[in-house]
Amino acid sequence: MNSDYYFQQGVKYTDSGNYKEAISCFEKVVQIDPQNYTAWLDMGVVYFNLGEFEKSEKCYKFILEHKPNSNCGGAYNNLANIESLKKNYDVAMSLYKKAIECDSENIDAFYGLGGVCLLQHKYDLARSCYEKILSLDKNHLYANIALGNIYMIFNQIDIANNFFIRAAQLGSSEAKNLLNKQGIKWY
């Protein structure tokens, strides 16, 4: 069997949540074709989902060391996610920014960077990140909620509610509850 077969099986196992089998398939892919950076990236994601962060990091670092321009946005973004979980926020911010340099439309990297900025009370940068997300995808539920929350922090209730209304339209029960608590009926 060739590496494409194992790759497709790995994706199938990943999608069904059978991560151990997915890892086995992705390992076969990279044994056959060590230059398959998509398999390295996917294997890193699966290790991340299993909570095996060191193995996940090794996959992403392999990509960046061997082919820095291939999948670099995803690799940097996923390394940033790991650093964020470790509460290494400055390192995470730097990695999210590198992910964005690789791909200026990487919604996941903007979202991660926005989240880290919120944790560090860097609200202007967080707002910029979420606004960029909405410029790429106006229906991004969590960016609408995050912007609503940022505007609430600054007591700009009307602006915040506009974002919460959009989030409610997108199906957010959290946003609906916030609106209802303010007397804005949302069913």
Number of C-alpha atoms within 10 A of each C-alpha: 6 10 19 14 12 21 23 16 17 28 22 16 19 21 11 10 13 14 21 14 16 26 22 15 25 27 20 19 25 19 12 15 14 14 15 18 23 18 28 25 24 23 29 27 25 26 22 19 14 13 12 13 20 12 17 25 22 15 22 26 20 17 24 18 10 12 13 17 11 15 20 24 26 24 32 28 29 26 25 29 24 20 19 21 11 12 13 14 20 15 16 25 23 15 25 31 21 19 27 22 15 20 15 14 17 19 20 18 29 25 20 24 30 28 24 24 20 17 13 12 12 13 19 12 16 26 22 15 23 25 19 19 24 18 12 13 13 13 15 17 20 16 27 28 23 23 26 25 20 20 18 15 12 10 11 13 15 12 14 21 24 16 22 26 21 20 24 23 15 15 12 17 14 13 25 20 17 17 19 13 11 10 9 13 11 15 9
